[in-house]
């Protein structure tokens, strides 16, 4: 696994945990840490979305690879 793949996977996992907290406890960790009025939560959510798209590409590449 490359460094980019590890970073993308880590960010995607953190995003999944955040969505889990929102769904189960109605608690938004990103907004609690960075304040809801700042632009930082939007940047964090955008990074999670971007890394998710990268992870889809990694998944598809792995499915095409024959060992």
Secondary structure, DSSP 4 states (H G I P E B T S, - for coil): --HHHHHHHHHHHHHHHHHHHHHHH---HHHHHH-TTSSHHHHHHHHHHHHHHHHHHHHHHHHH---
